[in-house]
Amino acid sequence: MSESKSKTKDGRARNWTFIVYPESAPANWRSVLDNARVQWIESPLHEGEINPDNETEKKAHWHVLLLFPGHKSFEQIKEFTNQLNSTIPQVCSNAKGLVRYMAHLDNPEKKQYSTTDIIGHNGADVAGYLKATGAARYELIRDMVRWVRGTQCNELSELVEYAADERFEDWFPLLCDNSAYIMGEYIKSRRLTPKPVVIRERVDPETGEIIQVPIARGRES
């Protein structure tokens, strides 16, 4: 693993992570961190997961990410983990990757969790870490294009309402941030483009003549 840009040569770092187990953590473990005024992110409770040997079940646990404005030492973070009876703290070299891992977004072979159950404490911005970038953003836009084409969507409002109800975790933030324009233009272009027609042959019941009837695409039935 490459050394984090936020990590110094003496081992101090801005971002640290560890695991908390319900069976050993004190009942007020969240308050311990909240009262320290540190920004931190809590994963959904991971439970019912199977170890790599596919035989034994992992202990239920939470992933915790601590976010500091300045560098902190291992000893300073160990003061927290001692109070929580958690695992040994580790430097987090990729905060975005860890937050995504909290829901197993990039691990389809693992049990999936809702990103809405990832909780930011003391102002930690979960949405910022989950925001799609690069290739992932283009893939989501492609998915929206396919949905519009498949449903014959005619208004941006239809797409936004669907995203808010059914794709709140990925499409909706993308539309709110920077993709509404391209999707709106795409929908408008489809709406203004003349629809091709299909020709259906019918027999005139009076004359027996075969006649051709144009039918707008999408109304063939």
Sine and cosine of phi, psi and omega as CSV:
sin_phi,cos_phi,sin_psi,cos_psi,sin_omega,cos_omega
0.00,0.00,0.74,-0.67,-0.01,-1.00
-0.95,0.33,0.48,-0.88,-0.05,-1.00
-0.94,0.34,0.70,-0.71,-0.01,-1.00
-0.91,0.41,0.61,-0.79,0.06,-1.00
-0.91,0.42,-0.37,0.93,-0.02,-1.00
-1.00,0.00,0.07,1.00,-0.05,-1.00
-0.97,-0.22,0.69,-0.72,0.02,-1.00
-0.99,-0.11,0.18,-0.98,-0.06,-1.00
-0.90,0.43,-0.41,0.91,-0.01,-1.00
-1.00,0.04,0.16,0.99,0.07,-1.00
1.00,0.00,-0.03,1.00,0.03,-1.00
-0.98,0.21,0.53,-0.85,-0.05,-1.00
-0.49,-0.87,0.30,-0.95,0.03,-1.00
-1.00,0.08,-0.56,0.83,-0.10,-0.99
-0.90,-0.44,0.77,-0.64,-0.01,-1.00
-0.74,-0.67,0.46,-0.89,0.00,-1.00
-0.67,-0.75,0.44,-0.90,0.09,-1.00
-0.33,-0.94,0.08,-1.00,-0.04,-1.00
-0.89,-0.46,0.69,-0.73,0.02,-1.00
-0.92,-0.39,0.72,-0.69,0.01,-1.00
-0.95,-0.30,0.76,-0.65,0.02,-1.00
-0.83,0.56,-0.56,0.83,-0.09,-1.00
-0.95,0.32,-0.33,0.94,-0.05,-1.00
-0.85,-0.52,-0.24,0.97,-0.04,-1.00
-0.97,0.23,0.56,-0.83,0.09,-1.00
-0.92,0.39,0.42,-0.91,-0.07,-1.00
-0.87,0.50,-0.48,0.88,-0.06,-1.00
-0.98,-0.18,0.46,0.89,-0.14,-0.99
-0.88,0.48,-0.57,0.82,0.03,-1.00
-0.92,0.40,-0.63,0.77,0.00,-1.00
-0.89,0.45,-0.53,0.85,0.04,-1.00
-0.85,0.53,-0.70,0.72,0.00,-1.00
-0.98,0.22,-0.67,0.74,0.00,-1.00
-0.87,0.50,-0.69,0.73,-0.04,-1.00
-0.94,0.34,-0.30,0.95,0.05,-1.00
-0.99,0.16,-0.07,1.00,0.04,-1.00
0.88,0.48,0.47,0.88,0.04,-1.00
-0.99,-0.13,0.64,-0.77,0.10,-0.99
-0.96,0.27,0.74,-0.68,0.02,-1.00
-0.47,-0.88,0.36,-0.93,-0.06,-1.00
-0.82,-0.57,0.73,-0.69,-0.06,-1.00
-0.92,-0.38,0.76,-0.65,0.03,-1.00
-0.98,0.21,0.25,-0.97,0.23,-0.97
-0.87,0.48,0.35,-0.94,0.08,-1.00
-0.93,0.37,0.89,-0.46,0.04,-1.00
-1.00,0.07,0.91,-0.42,-0.01,-1.00
-0.57,-0.82,0.39,-0.92,-0.01,-1.00
0.96,0.27,0.33,0.94,0.01,-1.00
-1.00,-0.06,0.50,-0.87,-0.03,-1.00
-0.97,-0.25,0.67,-0.74,0.06,-1.00
-0.90,0.43,0.32,-0.95,-0.03,-1.00
-0.81,0.58,-0.40,0.92,0.01,-1.00
-0.97,0.25,-0.07,1.00,0.04,-1.00
0.87,0.49,0.39,0.92,-0.01,-1.00
-0.83,-0.55,-0.66,0.75,-0.07,-1.00
-0.96,-0.28,0.52,-0.85,-0.02,-1.00
-1.00,-0.01,0.69,-0.73,0.04,-1.00
-0.93,0.36,0.47,-0.88,0.11,-0.99
-0.93,0.36,0.60,-0.80,0.07,-1.00
-0.86,0.51,0.60,-0.80,-0.08,-1.00
-0.33,-0.94,0.33,-0.94,0.15,-0.99
-0.91,-0.41,0.63,-0.78,0.19,-0.98
-1.00,-0.04,0.70,-0.72,-0.01,-1.00
-0.83,-0.56,0.70,-0.71,0.07,-1.00
-0.85,-0.52,0.86,-0.51,0.06,-1.00
-0.99,-0.14,0.71,-0.70,-0.06,-1.00
-0.84,-0.55,0.89,-0.46,-0.04,-1.00
-0.89,-0.45,0.54,-0.84,0.07,-1.00
-0.95,0.30,-0.38,0.93,0.02,-1.00
-0.78,-0.63,0.12,-0.99,-0.04,-1.00
-0.96,0.28,0.64,-0.77,0.05,-1.00
-0.82,-0.57,0.52,-0.85,-0.02,-1.00
-1.00,0.04,0.25,-0.97,0.07,-1.00
-0.84,0.54,-0.68,0.74,-0.04,-1.00
-0.89,0.46,-0.61,0.79,0.01,-1.00
-0.92,0.40,-0.66,0.76,0.00,-1.00
-0.95,0.30,-0.54,0.84,0.00,-1.00
-0.89,0.46,-0.45,0.89,0.06,-1.00
-0.88,0.47,-0.59,0.81,0.04,-1.00
-0.95,0.31,-0.77,0.64,-0.09,-1.00
-0.90,0.44,-0.50,0.87,0.06,-1.00
-0.90,0.44,-0.64,0.77,-0.01,-1.00
-0.94,0.33,-0.45,0.89,-0.07,-1.00
-0.99,-0.14,-0.06,1.00,-0.07,-1.00
0.82,0.58,0.63,0.78,-0.07,-1.00
-0.99,-0.16,-0.12,-0.99,0.02,-1.00
-0.96,0.28,0.19,-0.98,0.06,-1.00
-0.89,0.45,0.74,-0.68,-0.02,-1.00
-0.92,0.39,0.54,-0.84,0.03,-1.00
-0.79,-0.61,0.57,-0.82,0.10,-0.99
-0.91,0.41,0.71,-0.70,0.06,-1.00
-0.99,-0.15,0.93,-0.37,-0.04,-1.00
-1.00,0.04,-0.17,0.99,-0.03,-1.00
-0.57,-0.82,1.00,0.06,-0.06,-1.00
-0.89,0.46,-0.67,0.74,0.01,-1.00
-0.87,0.49,-0.70,0.72,0.00,-1.00
-0.89,0.45,-0.63,0.77,0.00,-1.00
-0.92,0.39,-0.68,0.74,0.00,-1.00
-0.89,0.45,-0.64,0.77,0.06,-1.00
-0.91,0.42,-0.58,0.81,0.01,-1.00
-0.92,0.39,-0.45,0.89,0.01,-1.00
-0.85,0.53,-0.44,0.90,0.07,-1.00
-0.94,-0.35,0.06,1.00,-0.04,-1.00
0.85,0.53,0.61,0.79,-0.05,-1.00
-0.88,0.48,-0.57,0.82,-0.05,-1.00
-0.97,-0.23,0.26,0.97,-0.01,-1.00
-0.75,-0.66,0.96,0.27,-0.06,-1.00
-0.88,0.47,-0.32,0.95,0.02,-1.00
-0.97,0.23,-0.22,0.98,0.00,-1.00
-0.99,-0.15,0.27,-0.96,0.06,-1.00
-0.86,0.51,0.72,-0.69,-0.05,-1.00
-1.00,-0.06,0.57,-0.82,0.03,-1.00
-0.79,-0.61,0.43,-0.90,0.00,-1.00
-0.98,0.20,0.70,-0.71,0.04,-1.00
-0.92,0.38,-0.34,0.94,0.03,-1.00
-0.94,0.34,-0.24,0.97,0.03,-1.00
-1.00,-0.07,0.04,1.00,0.13,-0.99
-1.00,0.09,0.83,-0.56,-0.15,-0.99
-0.93,-0.38,0.79,-0.62,0.10,-1.00
-0.99,-0.10,0.76,-0.65,-0.02,-1.00
-0.93,-0.37,0.55,-0.84,0.06,-1.00
0.82,0.57,0.60,0.80,0.09,-1.00
1.00,-0.01,0.10,0.99,0.04,-1.00
-0.90,0.43,0.76,-0.65,-0.11,-0.99
-1.00,-0.05,1.00,-0.05,0.00,-1.00
-0.91,0.41,-0.69,0.72,-0.06,-1.00
-0.85,0.53,-0.59,0.81,0.00,-1.00
-0.89,0.46,-0.57,0.82,0.01,-1.00
-0.98,0.19,-0.39,0.92,-0.04,-1.00
-1.00,-0.05,-0.13,0.99,-0.07,-1.00
-0.87,0.49,0.76,-0.65,-0.01,-1.00
-0.94,0.33,0.68,-0.74,0.03,-1.00
-0.71,-0.70,0.33,-0.94,0.12,-0.99
0.84,0.54,-0.73,-0.69,-0.10,-1.00
-0.88,0.48,-0.58,0.81,-0.02,-1.00
-0.88,0.47,-0.61,0.79,0.01,-1.00
-0.91,0.42,-0.68,0.73,-0.02,-1.00
-0.93,0.37,-0.57,0.82,0.04,-1.00
-0.91,0.42,-0.64,0.77,0.01,-1.00
-0.92,0.38,-0.63,0.78,0.05,-1.00
-0.90,0.43,-0.64,0.77,0.05,-1.00
-0.88,0.48,-0.64,0.77,0.02,-1.00
-0.89,0.46,-0.64,0.76,0.02,-1.00
-0.92,0.40,-0.64,0.77,0.04,-1.00
-0.87,0.50,-0.70,0.71,0.01,-1.00
-0.90,0.43,-0.61,0.79,0.02,-1.00
-0.91,0.42,-0.70,0.71,0.01,-1.00
-0.87,0.50,-0.71,0.70,-0.01,-1.00
-0.91,0.42,-0.67,0.75,-0.05,-1.00
-0.95,0.32,-0.51,0.86,-0.04,-1.00
-0.99,-0.15,-0.04,1.00,-0.07,-1.00
0.84,0.54,0.63,0.78,0.02,-1.00
-0.87,0.49,0.74,-0.68,-0.06,-1.00
-0.93,-0.37,-0.15,0.99,-0.05,-1.00
-0.67,-0.75,0.60,-0.80,0.05,-1.00
-0.87,0.50,-0.55,0.83,-0.02,-1.00
-0.86,0.50,-0.57,0.82,0.02,-1.00
-0.90,0.43,-0.67,0.74,0.02,-1.00
-0.91,0.41,-0.70,0.71,-0.02,-1.00
-0.89,0.45,-0.69,0.72,-0.01,-1.00
-0.91,0.41,-0.64,0.77,0.04,-1.00
-0.90,0.44,-0.69,0.72,0.00,-1.00
-0.89,0.46,-0.65,0.76,-0.01,-1.00
-0.90,0.43,-0.58,0.82,-0.06,-1.00
-1.00,0.04,-0.61,0.79,-0.17,-0.98
-0.90,-0.44,-0.39,0.92,-0.04,-1.00
-0.75,-0.66,0.73,0.68,-0.08,-1.00
-0.90,0.44,-0.48,0.88,-0.12,-0.99
-0.99,0.11,-0.36,0.93,-0.03,-1.00
-0.76,-0.65,-0.81,0.59,-0.01,-1.00
-0.93,0.38,-0.71,0.71,-0.12,-0.99
-0.88,0.48,-0.75,0.66,0.05,-1.00
-0.87,0.50,-0.59,0.81,-0.01,-1.00
-0.91,0.42,-0.67,0.74,0.04,-1.00
-0.91,0.41,-0.63,0.77,-0.01,-1.00
-0.93,0.37,-0.57,0.82,-0.12,-0.99
-1.00,0.08,-0.79,0.61,-0.16,-0.99
-0.37,-0.93,0.11,0.99,-0.10,-0.99
-0.90,-0.43,0.00,1.00,-0.01,-1.00
-0.91,0.42,-0.57,0.82,-0.04,-1.00
-0.90,0.44,-0.80,0.60,-0.04,-1.00
-0.89,0.46,-0.63,0.78,0.00,-1.00
-0.95,0.33,-0.61,0.79,0.04,-1.00
-0.90,0.44,-0.67,0.75,0.02,-1.00
-0.92,0.39,-0.63,0.78,0.02,-1.00
-0.90,0.44,-0.70,0.71,0.00,-1.00
-0.90,0.43,-0.68,0.74,0.01,-1.00
-0.90,0.44,-0.65,0.76,0.00,-1.00
-0.89,0.46,-0.67,0.75,0.03,-1.00
-0.91,0.41,-0.60,0.80,-0.04,-1.00
-0.93,0.36,-0.57,0.82,-0.06,-1.00
-1.00,0.03,-0.27,0.96,0.00,-1.00
-0.97,0.24,0.80,-0.60,0.01,-1.00
-0.84,0.54,0.73,-0.69,-0.02,-1.00
-0.98,0.22,0.69,-0.72,0.07,-1.00
-0.91,0.42,0.37,-0.93,0.00,-1.00
-0.91,-0.42,0.40,-0.92,0.12,-0.99
-0.91,-0.41,0.43,-0.90,-0.03,-1.00
-0.94,-0.33,0.81,-0.59,0.07,-1.00
-0.91,-0.41,0.75,-0.66,0.04,-1.00
-1.00,0.00,0.71,-0.70,0.04,-1.00
-0.73,-0.68,0.40,-0.92,0.02,-1.00
-0.98,-0.19,0.82,-0.57,0.06,-1.00
-0.92,0.38,0.88,-0.48,-0.07,-1.00
-0.90,0.43,-0.36,0.93,-0.04,-1.00
-1.00,0.02,-0.68,0.73,-0.09,-1.00
-0.98,-0.20,-0.29,0.96,-0.08,-1.00
0.98,0.21,0.04,1.00,-0.02,-1.00
-0.97,0.24,0.61,-0.79,0.08,-1.00
-0.99,0.10,0.83,-0.55,0.00,-1.00
-0.87,-0.49,0.47,-0.88,0.00,-1.00
-0.96,-0.27,0.79,-0.61,-0.05,-1.00
-0.89,-0.46,0.87,-0.50,0.05,-1.00
-0.96,0.27,0.69,-0.72,0.01,-1.00
-0.75,-0.66,0.74,-0.67,0.00,-1.00
-0.88,0.47,0.59,-0.80,0.05,-1.00
-0.84,0.55,0.70,-0.71,-0.01,-1.00
1.00,-0.08,-0.09,1.00,0.01,-1.00
-0.82,-0.57,0.50,0.87,-0.07,-1.00
-0.94,0.35,-0.47,0.88,-0.09,-1.00
-0.97,0.25,0.00,0.00,0.00,0.00
